[in-house]
Amino acid sequence: MAMTFSKIARNSIGMAILLAITAIFGSCSKEEAAVDDPIVESPVSGIPFVVNVADNGATRGTAINVITHFNMVGVQGSSNLWMDNFLFTKPEDRWVAGGHENLTWPGGTGTSTFYAVSDNSQDAPTITDGKFSYTVPDEFRDQKDLLVSLSEDNESGTPVTLSFKHALSSVKFKIGYDENEYGGDKDIHVAVRRITLYHIATKGVFDFANYATNPWTVDPEDAEYKDLAIELRQPAEFVPSPVADFLELDNNYLDENWIGEIYVMPHKPTAWDTDGTPGHPLNNSYIGVTCQFFEYTGRTYAEMIGLDDESSEEEYLDAMVSYVDDYEGQLSTDNDDWLDDKEIRVIVPTSDDYKMNVILKSYLDKINEDAYASGTSDNYEEVFIPLVMSNGFGFGKTNVLNIRMDRMKYNSGQSFFSEDE
């Protein structure tokens, strides 16, 4: 028994020594880990990604009054691109990235920055290194409202809210003739069929790094300058008025699906350099107005023919025949209205052989209707106005261009109202 006890005692002592050594080394290992490799509780990847779009009324134009698609990039920290141009839609009650329906946050501790762009289609621009290139369609009925959003410092696992704002510059038009310029009496009438913005940049690069100020860069060598033509749905007709009362070209004149505006690339155009004297041919940026410009002479058809109370019935009948045959009068000859048809003087078009220099309003209306029915702008002429802007087309800005017909010029730069015309 004594021998057995002794063996057991030795074994117990050996085990105790071994445990003590193990405890010592284990303690050193923990101390080293605490100093050299601190234990940090990192967020667990796999938390569902949730994004919300703020309803801030950013969209404009009935074609894009609700956001339905947007393209988004997510970067964690400074370089971890974990969301690369995911297209989001909202099929039910939440925004879902196509092909990533169960999208979750990445692991790690850095916050995320999100860049988003929307034109309400599946073809939203692709964002690369926080930038994207965009070209505005030169046909205004093909244009879309382009929206952008930047959301920074997002903690992993928290819902992300996107607040979109306009990326392009919108343009609305008012047009008129200042009644205080060049004898602007109410006998002058202007009818406009088309407006064209000449030499307008349509291509640029958007940089989210300058989101708060001016994110667009337009390279003159790659700006794809275009002429933006706007054919009005109906002629816009007006008489001289105060500038504040100029006619607004709303959707009745532009497009029934719009709100009377077009989109342009934010930039500052260089205006056509003319002072109104001859010798300044068209260049740089200007507005072309295809119009008809006439004034009432104060005489009626009866006065033009020389009819009065002393004229015979035969003279009246001859005059009525001439009215119908020569001028294709549109007023009824069953009564005396045709006698009051107004005589007018056409100022624009200005061609010497233009056949309407002195004519009746009813005949002017008739040949205009025929031209419109045939899809032409016959009997109209294009005049030009320099596109002068103090600050240019601004990022996210709505511009109202007052088209001043009292400042119209020939293509040589000469004013229509100069003494040496």
C-alpha positions as CSV (number, residue, x, y, z in Angstrom):
1,M,0.0,0.0,0.0
2,A,2.8,2.4,0.9
3,M,4.4,1.8,-2.5
4,T,1.1,2.4,-4.3
5,F,0.4,5.6,-2.3
6,S,3.9,6.8,-3.2
7,K,3.4,6.3,-6.9
8,I,0.0,8.1,-6.7
9,A,1.6,11.0,-4.9
10,R,4.3,11.3,-7.5
11,N,1.7,11.3,-10.3
12,S,-0.4,13.9,-8.5
13,I,2.6,16.2,-8.0
14,G,3.6,15.8,-11.7
15,M,0.1,16.6,-12.9
16,A,0.0,19.7,-10.6
17,I,3.3,20.9,-12.1
18,L,2.0,20.4,-15.7
19,L,-1.2,22.3,-14.9
20,A,0.8,25.1,-13.4
21,I,3.0,25.4,-16.5
22,T,-0.1,25.3,-18.8
23,A,-1.7,28.1,-16.8
24,I,1.4,30.2,-17.0
25,F,1.7,29.9,-20.8
26,G,-2.0,30.4,-21.2
27,S,-1.9,33.6,-19.2
28,C,1.0,35.0,-21.3
29,S,-0.8,34.2,-24.5
30,K,-3.9,36.2,-23.4
31,E,-1.8,39.2,-22.3
32,E,0.0,39.3,-25.7
33,A,-3.3,39.1,-27.6
34,A,-4.7,42.0,-25.5
35,V,-1.8,44.2,-26.4
36,D,-1.0,43.2,-30.0
37,D,-4.3,42.2,-31.5
38,P,-7.2,43.8,-29.6
39,I,-10.5,41.9,-29.8
40,V,-13.1,44.1,-31.6
41,E,-16.7,43.3,-32.0
42,S,-17.3,43.8,-35.7
43,P,-20.7,44.1,-37.2
44,V,-22.0,40.8,-38.4
45,S,-22.5,40.7,-42.2
46,G,-25.9,39.5,-43.4
47,I,-28.1,42.3,-42.1
48,P,-30.7,43.1,-44.7
49,F,-30.1,46.3,-46.7
50,V,-33.0,48.7,-46.6
51,V,-33.3,51.9,-48.7
52,N,-36.0,54.6,-48.7
53,V,-36.6,57.4,-51.2
54,A,-37.6,60.7,-49.6
55,D,-40.8,62.1,-51.0
56,N,-39.5,65.6,-51.5
57,G,-41.3,66.5,-54.7
58,A,-38.0,66.5,-56.6
59,T,-39.3,65.2,-59.9
60,R,-40.8,67.6,-62.5
61,G,-42.7,66.9,-65.6
62,T,-45.6,64.6,-65.7
63,A,-43.5,61.9,-67.4
64,I,-41.4,61.5,-64.2
65,N,-43.6,62.5,-61.3
66,V,-42.8,59.3,-59.3
67,I,-39.4,57.6,-59.1
68,T,-39.7,54.0,-60.4
69,H,-36.1,53.1,-61.1
70,F,-32.7,54.2,-59.8
71,N,-29.1,53.0,-60.3
72,M,-26.9,53.0,-57.1
73,V,-23.3,52.5,-56.1
74,G,-22.2,51.8,-52.5
75,V,-18.7,52.2,-51.2
76,Q,-17.6,51.2,-47.7
77,G,-14.8,53.3,-46.4
78,S,-12.6,54.7,-49.2
79,S,-12.4,51.7,-51.5
80,N,-14.7,48.7,-50.7
81,L,-17.1,48.8,-53.7
82,W,-19.7,46.4,-52.4
83,M,-22.6,47.7,-54.5
84,D,-21.7,48.3,-58.1
85,N,-24.4,49.9,-60.2
86,F,-27.4,48.0,-58.8
87,L,-30.7,48.8,-60.5
88,F,-33.4,49.3,-57.9
89,T,-37.1,49.0,-58.4
90,K,-40.1,48.9,-56.1
91,P,-42.3,45.9,-57.2
92,E,-44.2,45.9,-53.9
93,D,-43.6,47.7,-50.7
94,R,-39.8,47.9,-50.7
95,W,-37.0,48.8,-53.0
96,V,-35.2,45.8,-54.4
97,A,-32.0,45.5,-56.4
98,G,-32.4,43.4,-59.6
99,G,-30.4,40.2,-59.2
100,H,-29.7,40.9,-55.5
101,E,-33.2,40.5,-54.0
102,N,-31.7,39.4,-50.7
103,L,-29.1,42.1,-50.5
104,T,-27.3,42.4,-47.1
105,W,-24.7,44.7,-45.6
106,P,-21.0,43.7,-45.8
107,G,-19.0,43.0,-42.7
108,G,-16.5,45.5,-41.4
109,T,-16.7,48.7,-39.4
110,G,-16.4,51.5,-42.0
111,T,-19.4,53.7,-43.0
112,S,-20.8,53.6,-46.5
113,T,-21.4,56.3,-49.1
114,F,-24.1,55.8,-51.7
115,Y,-24.3,57.5,-55.2
116,A,-27.6,57.2,-57.0
117,V,-28.9,58.4,-60.4
118,S,-32.4,58.0,-62.0
119,D,-34.0,58.8,-65.3
120,N,-36.9,56.4,-64.5
121,S,-35.7,53.7,-66.8
122,Q,-33.5,50.6,-66.9
123,D,-30.9,52.7,-68.8
124,A,-29.8,55.1,-66.0
125,P,-26.2,56.2,-66.4
126,T,-23.4,53.9,-65.1
127,I,-21.5,55.4,-62.2
128,T,-17.7,54.8,-62.2
129,D,-15.4,56.2,-59.5
130,G,-18.1,58.5,-58.4
131,K,-18.7,60.0,-61.8
132,F,-21.0,59.4,-64.8
133,S,-21.2,60.8,-68.3
134,Y,-24.6,62.0,-69.7
135,T,-25.9,63.3,-73.0
136,V,-29.2,65.3,-73.2
137,P,-31.3,64.2,-76.2
138,D,-31.6,67.1,-78.7
139,E,-35.2,66.1,-79.5
140,F,-37.0,67.7,-76.5
141,R,-39.8,65.1,-76.6
142,D,-37.2,62.4,-75.9
143,Q,-35.8,64.2,-72.9
144,K,-36.1,62.9,-69.4
145,D,-35.7,64.5,-66.0
146,L,-32.4,63.2,-64.6
147,L,-32.2,62.9,-60.8
148,V,-29.2,62.4,-58.5
149,S,-28.7,61.6,-54.8
150,L,-25.7,61.4,-52.5
151,S,-25.9,59.8,-49.0
152,E,-22.8,59.7,-46.8
153,D,-21.7,58.3,-43.5
154,N,-24.2,55.4,-43.4
155,E,-23.6,53.0,-40.5
156,S,-23.9,49.3,-41.4
157,G,-27.3,47.9,-40.7
158,T,-29.2,51.1,-40.7
159,P,-31.8,52.1,-43.3
160,V,-30.5,54.5,-46.0
161,T,-32.6,57.5,-47.1
162,L,-32.1,58.9,-50.6
163,S,-33.2,62.5,-51.3
164,F,-33.1,63.1,-55.0
165,K,-32.6,66.5,-56.7
166,H,-32.4,67.6,-60.3
167,A,-29.2,67.0,-62.2
168,L,-30.0,69.0,-65.3
169,S,-31.0,72.6,-65.9
170,S,-34.6,73.1,-67.1
171,V,-35.7,75.9,-69.4
172,K,-39.1,77.6,-69.6
173,F,-40.0,80.2,-72.2
174,K,-41.8,83.5,-72.2
175,I,-42.1,85.4,-75.4
176,G,-43.3,88.9,-76.3
177,Y,-42.6,92.3,-77.7
178,D,-41.9,95.1,-75.3
179,E,-44.5,97.7,-75.8
180,N,-42.0,100.4,-74.9
181,E,-39.6,99.5,-77.7
182,Y,-39.8,100.6,-81.4
183,G,-43.3,101.8,-81.5
184,G,-44.9,98.8,-79.9
185,D,-48.5,99.7,-80.4
186,K,-51.3,97.1,-80.3
187,D,-51.7,97.0,-84.1
188,I,-48.5,94.9,-84.3
189,H,-49.0,91.1,-84.1
190,V,-46.4,88.4,-83.9
191,A,-47.2,84.7,-84.5
192,V,-44.5,82.1,-83.7
193,R,-44.3,78.5,-85.0
194,R,-40.9,77.3,-83.9
195,I,-38.2,78.2,-81.4
196,T,-34.6,76.9,-81.7
197,L,-31.8,77.2,-79.2
198,Y,-28.6,77.2,-81.3
199,H,-25.2,75.8,-80.2
200,I,-26.2,74.3,-76.9
201,A,-23.9,71.8,-75.1
202,T,-25.6,68.4,-74.6
203,K,-22.8,66.3,-73.1
204,G,-21.0,66.5,-69.8
205,V,-19.5,64.6,-66.9
206,F,-21.1,64.6,-63.4
207,D,-18.8,64.2,-60.4
208,F,-20.4,63.4,-57.0
209,A,-17.3,64.9,-55.3
210,N,-18.7,68.3,-56.2
211,Y,-22.3,67.5,-55.5
212,A,-23.0,70.5,-53.2
213,T,-21.6,73.1,-55.6
214,N,-21.2,72.5,-59.4
215,P,-20.8,68.8,-60.2
216,W,-20.8,69.2,-64.0
217,T,-17.8,69.5,-66.3
218,V,-18.4,70.4,-69.9
219,D,-15.4,69.9,-72.2
220,P,-15.8,72.3,-75.2
221,E,-14.0,69.7,-77.3
222,D,-16.5,67.0,-76.3
223,A,-19.7,68.9,-75.5
224,E,-21.6,67.7,-78.5
225,Y,-23.1,71.1,-79.3
226,K,-26.5,70.8,-80.8
227,D,-29.4,72.9,-82.0
228,L,-32.5,72.3,-79.9
229,A,-35.6,72.9,-82.1
230,I,-39.1,73.2,-80.5
231,E,-42.0,73.0,-82.9
232,L,-45.0,74.5,-81.2
233,R,-48.2,72.6,-81.0
234,Q,-50.1,75.7,-82.0
235,P,-48.9,79.1,-83.1
236,A,-48.2,81.5,-80.3
237,E,-49.7,84.9,-81.2
238,F,-49.3,88.1,-79.2
239,V,-49.2,91.9,-79.4
240,P,-46.8,94.3,-77.6
241,S,-47.1,94.2,-73.8
242,P,-45.0,94.9,-70.7
243,V,-42.2,92.4,-70.3
244,A,-43.9,91.1,-67.1
245,D,-47.0,90.1,-69.2
246,F,-45.1,88.2,-71.9
247,L,-46.8,85.0,-73.1
248,E,-45.7,81.8,-71.2
249,L,-45.2,78.8,-73.5
250,D,-46.8,76.2,-71.3
251,N,-47.8,72.6,-72.2
252,N,-50.5,74.1,-74.6
253,Y,-47.6,75.1,-76.8
254,L,-44.9,72.5,-76.1
255,D,-46.3,69.1,-75.3
256,E,-49.5,68.0,-73.5
257,N,-47.4,65.5,-71.4
258,W,-45.0,68.1,-70.1
259,I,-45.3,71.2,-68.1
260,G,-43.8,73.6,-70.6
261,E,-40.1,73.1,-70.2
262,I,-37.1,71.4,-71.8
263,Y,-33.8,70.2,-70.3
264,V,-30.3,71.3,-71.1
265,M,-26.8,70.5,-69.9
266,P,-25.7,72.9,-67.1
267,H,-23.2,75.2,-68.7
268,K,-22.7,78.9,-69.6
269,P,-23.3,79.5,-73.3
270,T,-21.2,82.1,-75.2
271,A,-23.6,84.6,-76.8
272,W,-23.6,85.6,-80.4
273,D,-21.4,88.7,-80.6
274,T,-23.6,91.2,-82.3
275,D,-24.4,94.8,-81.5
276,G,-27.2,95.1,-84.0
277,T,-25.2,96.5,-86.9
278,P,-24.5,94.6,-90.1
279,G,-21.3,92.4,-90.2
280,H,-21.9,90.1,-87.3
281,P,-22.8,86.7,-88.9
282,L,-24.3,84.0,-86.7
283,N,-22.0,82.2,-84.3
284,N,-21.9,80.8,-80.8
285,S,-25.3,80.6,-79.0
286,Y,-28.5,82.4,-80.1
287,I,-32.2,81.9,-80.3
288,G,-33.9,81.4,-83.6
289,V,-37.6,82.3,-83.8
290,T,-39.6,81.2,-86.8
291,C,-42.4,83.8,-86.9
292,Q,-44.7,86.0,-88.8
293,F,-44.8,89.6,-88.0
294,F,-47.6,91.9,-89.3
295,E,-49.5,95.0,-88.4
296,Y,-53.0,96.3,-89.2
297,T,-53.0,99.4,-91.4
298,G,-56.2,100.8,-90.0
299,R,-58.1,100.2,-93.3
300,T,-60.8,97.7,-94.1
301,Y,-61.3,96.0,-97.4
302,A,-64.1,98.4,-98.2
303,E,-61.8,101.4,-97.7
304,M,-59.0,99.6,-99.7
305,I,-61.4,99.1,-102.7
306,G,-62.8,102.6,-102.4
307,L,-66.4,101.7,-101.4
308,D,-68.5,104.3,-99.6
309,D,-72.1,105.3,-99.2
310,E,-72.1,106.7,-102.7
311,S,-70.9,103.5,-104.4
312,S,-73.5,101.7,-106.6
313,E,-74.9,98.3,-106.0
314,E,-72.9,97.1,-109.0
315,E,-69.7,98.3,-107.5
316,Y,-70.5,96.5,-104.3
317,L,-71.1,93.3,-106.2
318,D,-67.9,93.6,-108.2
319,A,-66.0,94.2,-104.9
320,M,-67.6,91.1,-103.4
321,V,-66.6,88.9,-106.4
322,S,-63.0,90.3,-106.1
323,Y,-62.9,89.5,-102.4
324,V,-63.8,85.9,-103.0
325,D,-61.8,85.3,-106.2
326,D,-58.7,87.3,-105.4
327,Y,-58.3,86.8,-101.7
328,E,-60.2,83.6,-101.0
329,G,-62.0,85.4,-98.2
330,Q,-63.1,83.2,-95.4
331,L,-65.8,85.4,-94.0
332,S,-69.4,84.9,-95.1
333,T,-70.6,87.1,-98.0
334,D,-74.2,86.5,-97.0
335,N,-73.9,89.7,-94.9
336,D,-71.7,92.7,-94.9
337,D,-68.9,91.3,-92.7
338,W,-66.6,90.9,-95.7
339,L,-66.5,94.7,-96.0
340,D,-64.9,94.9,-92.5
341,D,-62.0,92.5,-93.3
342,K,-58.8,94.1,-92.0
343,E,-56.0,95.2,-94.3
344,I,-52.6,94.3,-92.9
345,R,-48.9,94.9,-93.7
346,V,-46.5,92.0,-93.4
347,I,-43.2,92.9,-91.9
348,V,-41.7,89.4,-91.5
349,P,-41.1,87.6,-93.9
350,T,-39.1,90.4,-95.5
351,S,-38.4,89.1,-99.0
352,D,-38.9,91.7,-101.7
353,D,-41.0,89.3,-103.8
354,Y,-43.1,88.1,-100.9
355,K,-46.7,88.3,-102.1
356,M,-48.2,89.4,-98.8
357,N,-46.8,92.8,-98.4
358,V,-50.3,94.3,-98.4
359,I,-53.1,91.8,-97.9
360,L,-56.2,90.9,-95.9
361,K,-56.2,89.1,-92.6
362,S,-58.6,86.5,-93.9
363,Y,-56.3,85.6,-96.8
364,L,-53.3,85.4,-94.5
365,D,-55.2,83.0,-92.2
366,K,-56.2,80.9,-95.2
367,I,-52.7,80.4,-96.6
368,N,-51.3,79.8,-93.1
369,E,-53.9,77.1,-92.5
370,D,-53.0,75.5,-95.9
371,A,-49.3,75.5,-95.0
372,Y,-50.0,74.1,-91.6
373,A,-52.1,71.3,-93.1
374,S,-49.3,70.4,-95.5
375,G,-46.8,70.3,-92.6
376,T,-44.7,73.3,-93.7
377,S,-43.8,76.7,-92.2
378,D,-44.5,78.6,-95.4
379,N,-45.1,82.3,-95.0
380,Y,-42.9,82.3,-91.9
381,E,-39.3,83.5,-91.5
382,E,-36.6,82.8,-88.9
383,V,-35.2,85.7,-87.0
384,F,-32.4,85.6,-84.4
385,I,-31.7,86.9,-80.9
386,P,-28.4,86.5,-79.0
387,L,-28.6,84.1,-76.1
388,V,-27.3,86.3,-73.3
389,M,-27.2,84.7,-69.8
390,S,-25.4,86.2,-66.8
391,N,-24.9,82.9,-64.9
392,G,-25.7,80.3,-67.6
393,F,-27.8,77.2,-67.2
394,G,-27.2,76.2,-63.5
395,F,-27.2,72.8,-61.9
396,G,-30.7,71.9,-60.7
397,K,-31.9,75.3,-61.7
398,T,-35.1,76.3,-63.6
399,N,-34.4,79.1,-66.1
400,V,-37.0,81.3,-67.6
401,L,-35.9,82.8,-70.9
402,N,-37.7,86.0,-72.0
403,I,-37.6,85.9,-75.8
404,R,-37.6,89.6,-76.7
405,M,-39.0,90.0,-80.3
406,D,-38.2,93.7,-80.1
407,R,-34.5,92.6,-80.2
408,M,-34.8,90.4,-83.2
409,K,-32.0,90.5,-85.9
410,Y,-31.2,89.4,-89.4
411,N,-28.6,86.6,-89.7
412,S,-26.0,89.3,-90.5
413,G,-26.4,90.7,-87.0
414,Q,-28.3,93.7,-88.2
415,S,-31.3,94.7,-86.2
416,F,-34.7,94.6,-87.8
417,F,-35.3,98.0,-86.4
418,S,-32.1,99.7,-87.5
419,E,-32.3,102.8,-89.6
420,D,-30.1,101.4,-92.3
421,E,-32.1,98.3,-92.9
